[in-house]
Amino acid sequence: GHSKDHRPDLKQLLYILTVTNDGGVPIYFQAASGNVVDDQTHQATWKLMAELTGRKDFVYVADCKLATTEQMRDIASRGGRFITVLPATRKENATFRATLVEQPDAVAWRELYQVVDADGHVENVLRVCADEHLTKEGFRLLWFHSRSKQTSDAATRATRVQRASRDLTALRERLASPRTRFRLRQKVAEAVDAILDEYAVRELLRVEIGELEEETYRQASRGRPSQQTKYVRAVQTRFTISWEVDGVRLAREAAGDGVFPLLTNLAEWTARDVLDAYKRQSIIEKRFSQLKTDFRVAPVYLQNVERIVGLLAVYFFALMVQSLLERELRRAMSESHLAELPLYPEGRPCSRPTTRRVLDYFAPLSSHTLTTSHTSSSTTITTELTPLHRRILQLLGIPTAAYDQ
């Protein structure tokens, strides 16, 4: 299908992937046209998951595209359970964030837990709003606050403002150039709007477009100028821009740093349970990144739709095998009380080995068979397994006989 920005040179498809909570193993995929809107796919995906598992009590975790009234009510009416993110466009989001600005003391936070590094330093503090809310559909709405996310949000906003200011400065220099092509105020306004929209700082920067009149004179006729020479005055309008940060808007946005809302119909789960389940949703993003990095799926030089879907199916099964190998190795390490393996370069310890790292470690292994033309005898030379090779094979339950032979 066409890409969302309607580029004629770029075809786009929608790759729908569902993974398990245990190890992030892919269990279902579907390819749809790039024209399909994401928030129209969750109902069909949930129904198929119910058919595949033969049950409806699994927890369906998805991004904010799930949070439409039609989809949530349909899944809930069928006995389904879900966790999703409240979209920023919902009225409940605007109401709560307005309270954070106007009445911050009215919001009571309760600490859930702290994240501590190996040296005992607190890296993050997770809190939840003590007062639970309901959406217009009657589902639970939990507001969380992350200290690390608060720092990240502030840094991201500062970067956006800085980059927008940089581009506005470049635009002002272009306006001052004698060869500038910005002769109309409308063109200048469009260029400013493009910058503000690109960095999403329209509410944070106030930009003003000013006009300057430049006077030039030239002789009305040819010849050497004298006291009687007449001149024609020409006035040309040039534009300039100036901007400043809106401090009020900046403070309002900063008040909501680190805050994010989760929406669920799980009445019996605690806020910690809901948060922990949602934080596992990032696994699916890792699987998508593996398609683009380890497998290098894009770009696909195929025209036939069926062949494209078939190719994606091959990659789906490869991703499934990769995920299963990774899950089984980590599970075996846990059962063997093995905290780490020296898989990184220079034998550095690796506490959560990936399939990519394991395959890279086994890649140098090889077997060569040498034969001569005048005899029927042959000699096989096989790379000797290291103790770490044998340890990994033992954890995965793979016999070493094939390698020893």
N, C-alpha and C positions, 0 to 999 in steps of 0.2 A: 504494500500500500504506500501511499504518499507519506512523507515525513510531516510532522506537525507544523513545521515552518514552510511547508509547500515548496521545498526545493526540488526542481524537476530532475536534478542530477543525482538525487539521493533517495533510493527506495528504502522503506523501513518496515519492519515487522514487529509484532508484539510477542515476546517470549514469556509465556506464563509457566512458572516453576513452583512446585510445592515440595517442601522438604520436611523430614521428621525432626522432632525435638531432639531425639537421641542420635547425635552425631551429624545432624544436618544431611541425612541421606535423601537424595531426590527420589520421589516415588511417583511423580506425575508431571508431565509437561504438555503444553499445547502451544501451537504457533497460530497466531491470528494476524489479520491485516493491520498495518500500521495506522489505519484510519480508526480502528476500534478504540473506544475510550476505556481507560483502565477500570473505571468504576462500574463497568457493565459485565465484568467477568467473574466476580466473586461468587455470585449465586450458583452459576453452573459448576464452578470449581468445588464449592462446598458439597453440592449434591453428588458429584462424582466421588469425592472423598468418602462420603457416607456409604456409597455403594461398594467401593473398594475395601473399606474396613469392616463393613457390615455392622456399623454402630454409629451413633450420633453424639456420643458424650465426649468426643475429642474436643480440644480447644483449638479454635481456628484463629491464628494470630496474623494480622495483616496491617498494612499501612493505612493512611487516612482515606484511601480510595474506597475502603469498605464502608466508611461511615456515612452512608446515605440511608435515609429513612426506609426506603423500599427494601434494600438489601438486608439491613439489620433486622427489620421486622420479619422478613421472610425466613431468615435463618433461625431466629428465635422461635417463630411459630412452628418450625419443624423439629424443635427440641435441640437445636444446635447451640453451642457456646462459643463466644468470640471475645477477642481483645483487639482493640484498634486505637488509633489516634484521632482525637477530635480535630477536624479541619479548622484552620485559622479563619475561615469565612463564616463559621457558625456564630450565632448571636451569643451563645454561652461563653465563647472564648472572649469576645469583646467585653462582656459584662464583668467577667472575673478580672481581666487585666485592667479595666477601669477602676475596679476596687483596689487593686494593688497600687495604683497611682494616687487615687483620691483618699482612700482609707486604708493604708497599709497595716495599721494596728488592728483592723477588723479581721485580718486573715491570720489564723493561728496555725503554726506549723508544728508537726511532730516528727522527731528524728526517727528514721527507720534503721539505718546502719551507716557505718563508716568503712571506707576502703583504705587499707593501710599497706604501704609498700614493705619491702624486705627489711628496711632499716627502721621500721616502726613509725615512719612519718605518715600523717593522714593525707592521702591524695584526693579524697572526695568524701563528701557528706551528702547522703540522700535523705530528703524529708518529704513528708506528705501533708497536705492540708488536713487539719483535724476534722473539719466539717465537710462531709461528703455532699455532693450535689447530684441532681438528676437532670438528664437531658429532656427535651420536649417529648421524646418517645418513651420516657420513663426508665431509661437505663442508667446504671451507675456511672458517675463522672468523677474520677480521681485526679487531683492536681498534685503533681510532684515538683520538687525543686532539687536540682543538682548543682553543687558548688563548682565542680569542674566545668559543667555546661555554662554556668554563669560567666566564668572567665572566658570560655571559648566564644560565647555570644558577643561579649564586649569587644574582644579582639577582632572578631569577624566584622562587626559593625565599623570599627575604627578603620579597618582595611578597606572596606567599601567606600567610606567617606574619603579616605586618602586617595584612592584610585580615581574616584569621580572628580576630585579637586585637580588631580594631575591632568585628566582629559579636558576639564574645563579650562585649565591654564593653556593647554595646547590649542584649544579652540580660540581663545582670546588672542593668541599670537597669530593665528591664521586670519582672524578678523582685522588685525592691525597691518597685515601684509599689503603692500600696494597692488599685488595681483590677486587679492582675495576674490572669491567667487560668490561670497555672501552679500548680495546687493539688496535682498529683500528681507524684511523683518521676519516674515513667516519661515524662511529657510533657516534663519538663526534659531528661531524657537524650536523648529523640528530637530536641529542638531543638539540643542540643549536637552530636549525631552528624551532623545535617544540615549544620551549619557546617563541621565537620571534613572531611566528605566533599566538600563543595562546593569547598574549597580544597586538598584532598588533603594535609592536614597531620595526619592521625590519628596517624602515627608520630612527629611532631615536637613535638606539644603534649600535655602531661599535664593533663587537666582533672579537677577534683574538685568534686563536688556536695555542698554542706553544707546542714544543716538548722538553722533557728532557730525557737524557740518564742516566740510573742507572747502575752502574757497580757492579757486584758481582763475587766473586772468590770462588772456591771450589777445594778440593784436586782431583788430577787426579786419585789417587788410595787410597785404604783404608790404615789404619794404623795411628800410632802416627806421627804427623808432625815433621819434622827435617829440617836441613839446606839443605838437598838434595831433599826435597819434592817438587814436581811439582804441580802447580795450573793451573786450567782452568778458563779463564776470560769469563764471560757472560755479554752481554749488553742488557738491556731491555728498550724499549722506552715507556715513559709515557707522558701523555698529560696534559696540563693545559690551562686555558682560562683567558682572560682579556678583559675588555670592557670599553667603555667610551661613554658619551652622545655626539651625533653630534650636536653641537651648531647651525650650519647653518640650518640643517634640522628642529631643534626645533623652531628656529625663524620663518622659513617659515610656519610651521604648526600653530604656535601661532598667526600669522598674520590673519588667517582665523577663529579664535575663535569667536563664537557668530554669525557667518554669515550662513544664509541658504537661498536657492533659491526656489521660488514657480513659478509654470508654469501654465498658464491658457489661455483659448481662450475668456475670458470675456473682451471684448474691452471697455465696458462702465463702468465697476466697478473701483472704486478707489483702491489704494494700501491698504488702511485701510480696505475696504470691503473684499478684497481677503484674507488678513491676519486674520480677524475676522472669516471668514467662515472656513478657514483651522484650526484654533485653536479649533474649535468645533469637529474636527476629533478625538480628544482624547476620546470622549465619547464612541466610539466603543471599544476602549481598555478597558474601564471600564466594558462594557458588557461582554467582553471575560473574564476578571478577575472574574466577578461574577459567570460565569459558573464553574470556577475552585475553587472558595472559598465558596460562599454561597451554590451552588448546588453540588460541588465536583464531577464533571462529570468524571474526569480522576482518576484512570484508569477504563476502561470499560471491564468487563469480559464477552464479547460476541464474538462469532465466526461468526455468520451469518451476512452478510453485511446489509440485509434488516432490521434486528432487531436493529442493531447499528444505522442506519438512523432513524428508528422509535423512538428509545430512545432519540436521539438528537432532534427529532421533539417535543417530550413531553417537553423537557427542553426549547426549543425555545418558546413554548406557555407559559410556566411558566415565562420565562424571559420577555415576552411581557406583561403579566399581572402585573408583578412586576414593570416594567417601567411605565406602565399606571398609577398605583396607586401612584407611586412617582411623576409623572408629574402632576396629578390632585391635589395632596396635595399641591405642591409648587405653582401651579397656583391659588388655592383657597386662600393660604396665601397672595399671591401678590394682589389679588382682594380685600381681607379683610384688606389690609395694615398691615398685621401681619409680623413683621420682623423675629421672631424666636419662637420656642417652647422649653420648658424645657424637652427635650427628653434624654439628656445625663445623666449619673450617677450623683447622688447628685443634680439633677434638673438643671444641667448646660444648658445654652441656645444652641439651634441647629438652625442655620439659613437655612440650606439646608437639611431637613430630608430625609433619605433614607427609602426604604421599609423595609430593614433589621432592622433598628432601630425601626420603627413603629411596626413590628411584634414582636420584642423582648419585646416591652413595653406591648403589648396585651397578650403575652404568659402566664402570671400568671393567667389570667381570667379562671374561671372554673365553672361548674354547676354540682351539685350532687343531685340525687334523692334518697331519703330514703323510702323504703317500708317495711312493716311487713308481715309475712306469714299468720297471723290469721285475718288481716283486709285488706280491699281494699284501704285504704287511703294511701297517699304518701306525702312526704314533699320534696320540692325542695329548695336547698340552692345554691344561685348564688353569685359569687363575685361581690361586689358593684363597680360600675364604679366610677372612680375618675373624678374630673372636667376636667382633661387633656384628659381622655378617651372620654368624651362627646364632648370636643372641637374638637378633631381629627375626630370623627364620623360626627360631624356637617360640618366640612370643606369638608369631602369626600361625603357628601350627603347621608350618611347611617343612617337610623332610629335606635334609641336606643331601640325600643320596644322589639326586640329579646333578647337583653341583660337584660332588665328590667324584662322580664317574667321569 
